[in-house]
Amino acid sequence: MLRESVKISLLTVIGTAILAVAMAVTIYYRASHRASPDFLDVASWQLAIWLPWTIFAALAGHLERRFDLSKMHIANWFTVHFGLAILIAGAHAVWFFHISNYVSPYYGLSGTRYGVFAYFFIFWFVIDVFIYWILIVYLQGDRSLRNNVERAQELERVTVALHAAQRTRLSSPSAVQRSQFITVRKRGKQHVIDVTQIDWIEAQDYYAALHLRSGVYLIRKSLRDLMDQLGPDQFIRVHRSTIVNINFIKSLESMTVNFIDGTSRRVSRTGKKELQKHFRRLA
């Protein structure tokens, strides 16, 4: 976060210097027929005028990082930022009036007020609001980029941990000792299912469908009862209608879990957090 603050401050200082020089050139040549002050005096005056933007930018960056205003409804977001833009423009106007009384090379010249020609007041106000909105767009774009990078890194960490956990479990001698069995009927025959071979389980009305490589088997039990029987060390409930075997997960992408056999199932936000927490613990 400190690095981001330094980057914003550096960009603001550079931008402020460029803006001050541009405004000095504009005013110097626009007023050349009325007065002939030294250009360095005009540039110094403008640099002092725009210096508060280094503080305004740091404040806007802090508010954006602290409160993440982008999560607001669009109408509320626009109202808040419009109000902040007006407040900053007003604060800048007060600063401008005070500084120009002392250092403006045009102070006291006929046709000026507060050391500047009258039409520049609107010009300055528009520039203030414009700078604020550019800054907000930059901050939100930067936040979005950082969030995408963080999500990609988190996904990579979870996937690596997931594969490591699978290798550890499949190579562990105790895995066989922990095996449990479920008896189900299919087409009039009794089948003994090794739970370690279940890829995932799906709720179907009053039944639970056990998905294995050898086929699908129905058992008259709720997912809650099955979770109590299976335990959380190998199976995690990722959705109200889905239980997954962590040993057969290939990857976790956004709100979807992908299995080795190519099947994909949706996960809830709570289920995704449980998967991420589980594999971070095993990493």
N, C-alpha and C positions, 0 to 999 in steps of 0.2 A: 504493500500500500504506500510505503514511503517512496518507493521508486516511481509509482504512478504520480504522486504529488510533485516530485522533482521534475518529471517529464512535463506535466501541465504547466508548472511554474516557468520552466525554461522556454516552452513554446509561447507562453504569454509574454514574457520579457521580449523575445524576438519580435513577436507580432506587434507589441506596443511600440517598439522602436521603429519598425517599418511604418506603422500608422502615423506616428508622430512626424516622421520625415515627410511622408506623403502630404499630410495636412499642412505642414510648414511650407512646402513648395507651393501648394494650392493657394494658401492665404498670401504668401509673399508676392506671387505674380498677380493674383487677383487685386491686391491693394497697391501695386507698384505705382499707379498713377496718383495715389493719395499720399503715400509716405514711402520713405526709403530707409527703413531700419536695416541693420546688419542681419544677414540671413541666419547666422549662428544664434542671435538673440531670439529670432522667431522660432528656430528649431528647439532651443532650450525651453522656451515658453510652452511649446506644444508637448515636449517630453514631460514636463511637469504636469500639464493638463491630463495626459493619458496615463500617467503613472499609477493611479488608483486601480486600473484594470488588473494589475498583478495581484491585488488583494481580492477584487471581485471574482476573478477566475478561480483562485484558491478556495474561496467561500462556496462558489457554485459547485466545484468539484467535490468538496466535502459533503455538501447537502445531497448530491447525487449518489455518492458512495454510501452515505449513512442511512438514507431513507429509501433509496431505489424508487424514485417517484414514477418511473416508467410503469410500475404495476398498477397505478391509478387508472380509473376510468378516463377515457380520452378527454371528456369535458372537464373533469376535475384537474387533470394534468395540465391542460391548456390554461385554465384559470389560475392555477398556482404559478406556473412559469410566466404568464403574462403579468401577474402581480409583482413577481420578483424582478422582472425586467423593468417595470415602471419604477420600483423602489430604487434599483441600481441607477437608472437614468436620473432620478431625482437627487440621489446622493452625489452623483457625479456633477450635476448642475451646481449644487452647493459648493463643491470643491472648486469648480471652474470659476464661479463668481469670486470666491475668496482669493484664489491664486492670481487671476487676471488683474485684480486691483493692485497687485504689487509688481508683477513681472511682465505684463503684456506690453510689447513695444508700441502698440497702437492705442494705449490707454490715453484718454483725453482728446483723441483725434475726432474732429467733427464727423458726425454720422455713425459713431460707435457707441456701444454701451458695454460696460465691464471689459473694455479693451478689445472688443471684436465687433464686426459689423452685424447688424441686427439679423440678417437672413441666415447667419451661421447658427443661431440658436436651434432652429428646426433641424438643420443639417446635423448638428451634434446629437440631438435627441434620437434621430433616425439611426445614426451610426451606433449609438449605445444599444438600442434594441436589437439591431442587426447583429452586432457582435455577440450579444447574449444568446441569441438563438443559434448562431453558428457553434458557440461553445457547447450548448446543450446537445445539439446533434452529434458533435464530436464525442462528448462524454458518454452518450448512450450507445453510439457505435462502438466505442472502445470497451464499454461494459459487455456488450453483446459478444464481441470477439473474445474477451477473456472468459466469459461463461462457456462459449463453445469449446475453447481450448481445455478448460477445466473438466467439462463433460467428457471430452475425448480421452483425457488422461485418466479420469476415473474409470471409464469403460475399459481402457487398456489394463489398468491395475486389477480390476475385477476379473477380466478374462484370463490374465496370467495366473492369478490366484486360483481361479476355477480349474484351469488345466493342471496346476500343481497339485491341487487337492484331489483331483481325479486320479492322477498317477499314484499319489500316496495311498489312497484308499484301495485302488485295484491291486497294488503290490503288497498290501499289508496282510499278513497271515490271519490277523484277528478279524478280517472282513468276513471270512467264511464262518467263524464262530458266532458272529452277530447275526447271521442270516435267520430270517423268520419265514414262516410259510403261512399262506392263506388258502383255505379250501373253498372252491367255487364249483357250481354246476353249469355245464354248457352242453346243450343238446342231450340231456339225460345222463351225462357222465360227470363223475367227480374229477376235478382237476386240482392238483396241488401246485400252487403258485409260489415260487421263491420271490420274496418281495424285492430282493436286490436286482431282479431282472425287470422290474416295472419301470418303464420310462417315465410315465406320468399318469395321473388319475384325474378323471373328469366326472363332475356331478351330472347325472341324468335323471331328473325327477326324484323318485324314491330310491334310485340305485346309484352306484358308483361304477364307472367304466374303467377297468384296469387296462392300460395300453402297454403291451409287450411286443417284442419283435415277432413272437409266434401268433399274435392275434389280440383281440379285445375280449375281455371277460367281464361280465356283470356280476356285481355282488350287492345284496340289499343292505347297504350300510351308508350312513352319512359320512361326509368328508371329515367332520369333527371326530366321529368315532374312529375312523381310520387313522387320523393323525395321532390320537391317543394310543393306538395299537402300534403304529410304525415308529413313532418317536421322531424328534427333530434333528437327529444327527445325520440322517441321510435324506429325509423328505422335508420340504418346506411348502407351506401353502402360500402361493403367490397371487391367488385371486379367489373370490368366493366360490368359484366353480372349478378350481384347478389346484392340484398338488403336484409338485415336480420332484423327481429323483435327481439330486444334484450331480450324481455321477454320470448322467447322460446329457447334461447341458453342454452345448457347444459355445454359445455366446449370449450376451445380454445386450440388446440394442434398444435404447429409448424405453418404450413400454412393452417390449416384446422379448420373450425368451425363446431361443432357438435350440433344438435338440440335435443330437448327432445324426439321427435318421432323417433330418430335413424338416421335421414338424416344427411349427411355431405356435406359441400360445401367448395371449395377452396377459400382462401382469398389472396389478394395481400399484398405486404409489407405495402403499404399505408393504406389499410383496416385494417390490423392487428394493426398498430399503433393507428388508430382511435378507435378501440375497446378497446385497452389497456388504452388509454387516457381517454375514456369515463368512464370506470369502476373504474379507479383510482380516478376520480373526484367524483364518487358516494360513494366511500368507506369511 
